[in-house]
Amino acid sequence: MQNRILLIISIILTIVLIVVSSNEIHTTFFNSVPSKIIVKNTKTDEINKMNLEEYVVGVVAAEMPASFQEEALKAQAVASRTYAVYKMESSKGDYDVVTDVSNQSYITINEMKTKWQDEFDYYYEKVKDAVNATQGEVLKYNDEIVEAYYFAMSNGYTEDASLVFSEDRDYLQSVESAYDNETLKNFSVTKTFTKEDICKALNINCTNLVFSNIKRSATHRVNSITINDKEFKGTVVRSKLGLRSTDFDVTNNGDKVLITTRGYGHGVGMSQYGANGMAKDGYNYEEILQYYYKNVKISTI
């Protein structure tokens, strides 16, 4: 009789586990990494404490095309986790990170469903697998968590952090990123402005519009440019005019100004399209990370 009761209980528990598993098929559990991150949703102003690994799934889904190679997604997972832990360690407020590009973007599962539509199941599992495969892994330099900047696409070279963020980081030095080139869609983009658009954005006199004294870094990005006798940093011009990068050329064309950019993003750290190109060529995520972040070690938290 006792054995029969135990058998019935066992069957009931099995059924319960199956039901729970089916209901939570799109919920990620990472029991071995207890770290929690406090996230402020900039769309709702809600502040939530989350499992770090679940947060990383949402970041990878937001920051890198899920169609990219698995090794590139793994590299993105480690970079995103590293950046998150860096922010956690330096946090002094009510939250560690926000969900927009001022830190790193993050989307919820419902937002993933909207983004991926009919391909949600496939892409969700692909992203989750990349995060699972690198669970707890972060980048360290001299035994300290690095500030793992990354961006979409370079102009063929990444940039020194000192020239973009005025921060010296030995691990964020310029490297060639040969997979970022004209073969990529939107590598080179031309944006048209009226002279009034530029003058208003830069808050300068618009009687005439003269671009001169362009100074470039070794990677061809604009460090500074003089516009109507006023000098601007290339990063300021990019921000004010909404340019895709600081590698740009300016052409006056009557009442219009054409600005052509190469690459997309600030240029510091790992190029996401460069990482995908390396992955296509057979490099694994560890090799990708150690190429873009110099002399780092991959450690587990």
C-alpha positions as CSV (number, residue, x, y, z in Angstrom):
1,M,0.0,0.0,0.0
2,Q,2.8,2.4,0.9
3,N,4.7,1.7,-2.3
4,R,1.5,2.4,-4.2
5,I,1.0,5.8,-2.5
6,L,4.7,6.7,-3.3
7,L,4.1,5.7,-6.9
8,I,1.0,7.9,-7.2
9,I,2.9,10.9,-5.6
10,S,5.8,10.4,-8.0
11,I,3.4,10.4,-11.0
12,I,1.7,13.6,-9.7
13,L,5.0,15.4,-9.2
14,T,6.2,14.4,-12.7
15,I,3.0,15.8,-14.2
16,V,3.4,19.0,-12.3
17,L,7.0,19.4,-13.4
18,I,6.0,18.9,-17.0
19,V,3.3,21.5,-16.8
20,V,5.6,24.0,-15.1
21,S,8.3,23.4,-17.7
22,S,5.9,24.0,-20.6
23,N,4.6,27.2,-19.1
24,E,8.1,28.6,-18.5
25,I,9.7,27.5,-21.7
26,H,10.8,31.1,-22.4
27,T,12.0,31.9,-18.9
28,T,15.8,31.6,-18.4
29,F,17.1,30.2,-15.1
30,F,20.7,30.6,-14.1
31,N,21.0,29.1,-10.7
32,S,24.8,28.9,-10.5
33,V,25.4,32.7,-10.9
34,P,23.5,34.4,-8.0
35,S,24.5,37.9,-9.0
36,K,21.7,40.5,-9.1
37,I,21.7,43.7,-11.1
38,I,19.4,46.7,-10.4
39,V,17.9,47.9,-13.7
40,K,16.0,51.2,-14.4
41,N,13.7,50.9,-17.4
42,T,13.9,54.3,-19.1
43,K,10.6,53.7,-20.9
44,T,8.6,53.1,-17.7
45,D,10.9,54.5,-14.9
46,E,10.5,51.2,-13.1
47,I,13.4,49.9,-11.1
48,N,13.8,46.1,-10.8
49,K,16.3,43.7,-9.4
50,M,17.1,41.0,-12.0
51,N,19.2,37.9,-12.3
52,L,22.4,39.1,-14.1
53,E,22.2,36.3,-16.7
54,E,18.6,37.0,-17.6
55,Y,19.5,40.7,-18.0
56,V,22.3,39.7,-20.4
57,V,19.9,37.8,-22.6
58,G,17.8,41.0,-22.9
59,V,20.9,43.1,-23.7
60,V,22.3,40.7,-26.4
61,A,18.8,40.6,-27.9
62,A,18.7,44.4,-28.1
63,E,22.3,45.1,-29.0
64,M,23.3,42.6,-31.6
65,P,21.3,41.1,-34.6
66,A,20.3,37.7,-33.6
67,S,21.0,36.5,-37.1
68,F,24.7,36.9,-36.4
69,Q,27.1,34.0,-35.9
70,E,26.9,32.1,-32.6
71,E,30.5,32.9,-31.7
72,A,29.8,36.6,-32.3
73,L,26.7,36.3,-30.0
74,K,28.9,34.7,-27.4
75,A,31.4,37.5,-27.6
76,Q,28.6,40.0,-27.2
77,A,27.3,38.1,-24.2
78,V,30.7,38.3,-22.4
79,A,31.2,42.0,-23.4
80,S,27.6,42.9,-22.2
81,R,28.0,40.9,-18.9
82,T,31.4,42.6,-18.3
83,Y,30.0,46.0,-18.9
84,A,27.1,45.3,-16.5
85,V,29.4,44.0,-13.8
86,Y,31.7,47.1,-14.2
87,K,28.6,49.3,-13.7
88,M,27.5,47.2,-10.7
89,E,30.9,47.6,-9.1
90,S,30.9,51.4,-9.6
91,S,27.2,52.0,-8.9
92,K,26.4,54.6,-6.2
93,G,22.7,55.4,-6.8
94,D,19.4,53.5,-6.7
95,Y,20.2,51.4,-9.7
96,D,23.2,50.0,-11.6
97,V,22.2,50.5,-15.2
98,V,19.5,51.9,-17.4
99,T,17.9,50.2,-20.4
100,D,18.9,52.6,-23.2
101,V,22.1,53.4,-25.1
102,S,23.4,55.7,-22.4
103,N,24.5,52.4,-20.8
104,Q,23.6,49.4,-23.0
105,S,20.2,48.7,-24.5
106,Y,17.9,46.0,-23.0
107,I,14.6,44.6,-24.1
108,T,12.0,42.4,-22.4
109,I,10.7,39.1,-23.7
110,N,7.6,40.8,-25.0
111,E,9.7,43.3,-26.8
112,M,11.7,40.4,-28.3
113,K,8.4,38.9,-29.6
114,T,7.5,42.2,-31.2
115,K,11.0,42.5,-32.7
116,W,11.3,38.9,-34.0
117,Q,7.7,38.1,-34.7
118,D,7.4,34.5,-36.2
119,E,11.1,33.9,-35.6
120,F,10.9,34.6,-31.9
121,D,11.3,31.0,-30.7
122,Y,14.4,30.4,-32.9
123,Y,16.1,33.7,-32.1
124,Y,15.3,33.6,-28.4
125,E,16.8,30.1,-28.0
126,K,19.8,31.2,-30.1
127,V,20.5,34.2,-27.9
128,K,19.8,32.3,-24.7
129,D,22.2,29.5,-25.7
130,A,25.0,32.1,-26.4
131,V,24.5,33.5,-22.9
132,N,24.3,30.0,-21.3
133,A,27.5,28.9,-23.1
134,T,29.4,31.8,-21.5
135,Q,27.6,31.9,-18.2
136,G,29.4,34.0,-15.6
137,E,32.3,34.9,-17.9
138,V,33.8,38.4,-17.8
139,L,36.8,40.2,-19.1
140,K,39.6,41.3,-16.7
141,Y,42.7,43.4,-17.1
142,N,45.2,43.3,-14.2
143,D,42.6,41.3,-12.3
144,E,40.0,44.1,-12.6
145,I,36.8,44.1,-14.5
146,V,37.2,46.1,-17.7
147,E,34.9,48.8,-19.1
148,A,33.9,46.7,-22.1
149,Y,32.8,49.2,-24.7
150,Y,31.5,48.0,-28.0
151,F,29.8,49.4,-31.0
152,A,28.2,48.4,-34.3
153,M,30.7,48.9,-37.2
154,S,34.1,50.4,-37.6
155,N,35.6,52.3,-40.5
156,G,38.2,49.6,-40.8
157,Y,39.9,50.4,-37.5
158,T,38.7,50.7,-33.9
159,E,39.7,53.9,-32.0
160,D,41.7,54.6,-28.9
161,A,39.4,55.3,-25.9
162,S,41.5,58.4,-25.1
163,L,40.4,60.1,-28.3
164,V,36.7,59.4,-27.8
165,F,36.1,59.3,-24.1
166,S,39.2,61.1,-22.9
167,E,40.0,58.0,-20.9
168,D,43.3,56.1,-21.1
169,R,42.6,52.4,-21.2
170,D,45.4,50.1,-22.1
171,Y,43.0,47.4,-23.2
172,L,41.0,49.8,-25.4
173,Q,43.6,50.6,-28.1
174,S,43.1,50.9,-31.8
175,V,43.2,47.7,-33.8
176,E,42.5,46.9,-37.5
177,S,39.0,45.6,-38.1
178,A,39.3,44.4,-41.6
179,Y,35.9,42.7,-41.8
180,D,34.3,46.2,-41.5
181,N,34.5,47.4,-45.1
182,E,32.5,48.4,-48.2
183,T,31.0,44.9,-48.6
184,L,28.8,45.6,-45.6
185,K,25.4,47.3,-46.1
186,N,25.4,50.9,-45.0
187,F,29.2,50.9,-44.3
188,S,29.2,54.3,-46.2
189,V,26.2,56.6,-45.8
190,T,25.6,60.1,-47.1
191,K,23.3,62.4,-45.2
192,T,22.0,65.7,-46.6
193,F,21.6,68.8,-44.5
194,T,20.5,72.4,-45.2
195,K,23.0,75.0,-44.1
196,E,20.3,76.2,-41.6
197,D,20.1,72.7,-40.1
198,I,23.8,72.7,-39.4
199,C,24.0,76.2,-38.1
200,K,21.1,75.7,-35.7
201,A,22.4,72.3,-34.5
202,L,25.9,73.8,-33.8
203,N,24.6,77.2,-32.7
204,I,26.7,79.2,-35.1
205,N,26.2,82.2,-37.4
206,C,24.8,81.2,-40.8
207,T,25.8,84.1,-43.0
208,N,28.3,81.7,-44.6
209,L,29.3,78.1,-43.9
210,V,32.9,77.2,-44.2
211,F,34.5,73.9,-43.1
212,S,38.3,74.0,-42.6
213,N,41.3,72.8,-40.6
214,I,40.1,69.2,-40.3
215,K,42.4,67.2,-38.0
216,R,42.1,63.4,-38.1
217,S,43.4,60.6,-35.9
218,A,45.5,57.8,-37.3
219,T,42.3,55.9,-38.0
220,H,41.0,58.7,-40.2
221,R,38.3,59.8,-37.7
222,V,37.8,63.5,-37.3
223,N,39.4,64.7,-34.0
224,S,38.5,68.4,-34.6
225,I,37.1,70.6,-37.4
226,T,36.7,74.3,-37.7
227,I,33.3,75.5,-38.9
228,N,32.9,79.3,-39.4
229,D,36.0,80.0,-37.4
230,K,34.7,77.9,-34.4
231,E,36.5,74.7,-33.6
232,F,34.5,71.6,-32.7
233,K,35.5,68.1,-31.6
234,G,34.6,65.5,-34.1
235,T,32.6,63.7,-31.4
236,V,30.5,66.9,-30.8
237,V,29.8,67.3,-34.5
238,R,28.7,63.6,-34.7
239,S,26.4,64.0,-31.7
240,K,24.9,67.4,-32.7
241,L,24.2,66.3,-36.3
242,G,23.3,62.7,-35.6
243,L,26.1,61.3,-37.7
244,R,26.8,57.6,-37.8
245,S,30.5,58.0,-37.0
246,T,33.3,60.5,-36.7
247,D,34.9,59.3,-39.9
248,F,33.2,61.8,-42.2
249,D,33.7,64.0,-45.3
250,V,31.9,67.2,-45.9
251,T,30.8,68.5,-49.3
252,N,29.2,71.9,-49.9
253,N,26.6,71.6,-52.7
254,G,24.8,74.9,-53.2
255,D,22.3,75.3,-50.4
256,K,22.9,71.7,-49.3
257,V,25.7,70.1,-47.3
258,L,26.4,66.4,-47.9
259,I,28.2,64.5,-45.1
260,T,29.4,61.0,-45.8
261,T,30.3,58.7,-42.9
262,R,32.0,55.4,-42.8
263,G,31.2,52.9,-40.1
264,Y,28.6,53.2,-37.3
265,G,29.2,54.0,-33.6
266,H,31.8,55.5,-31.3
267,G,34.5,53.1,-32.5
268,V,35.9,52.0,-29.1
269,G,36.3,48.4,-28.1
270,M,34.6,45.5,-30.0
271,S,33.1,46.1,-33.4
272,Q,30.0,43.9,-33.6
273,Y,30.1,43.5,-37.4
274,G,33.8,42.9,-37.2
275,A,33.2,40.2,-34.6
276,N,30.6,38.6,-36.9
277,G,33.1,38.7,-39.7
278,M,35.7,37.0,-37.6
279,A,33.2,34.3,-36.5
280,K,32.3,33.6,-40.1
281,D,36.0,33.0,-40.7
282,G,36.2,30.5,-37.9
283,Y,37.4,32.5,-34.9
284,N,35.8,31.5,-31.6
285,Y,34.4,34.1,-29.1
286,E,37.5,34.0,-26.9
287,E,39.7,34.8,-29.9
288,I,37.4,37.6,-30.9
289,L,37.3,39.2,-27.5
290,Q,41.1,38.9,-27.0
291,Y,41.6,40.6,-30.4
292,Y,39.4,43.6,-29.7
293,Y,40.3,44.0,-26.0
294,K,44.1,43.9,-25.7
295,N,45.8,41.7,-23.0
296,V,42.5,40.8,-21.2
297,K,41.8,37.5,-19.5
298,I,38.4,35.8,-19.5
299,S,37.4,35.0,-16.0
300,T,34.3,33.6,-14.2
301,I,32.5,35.6,-11.5
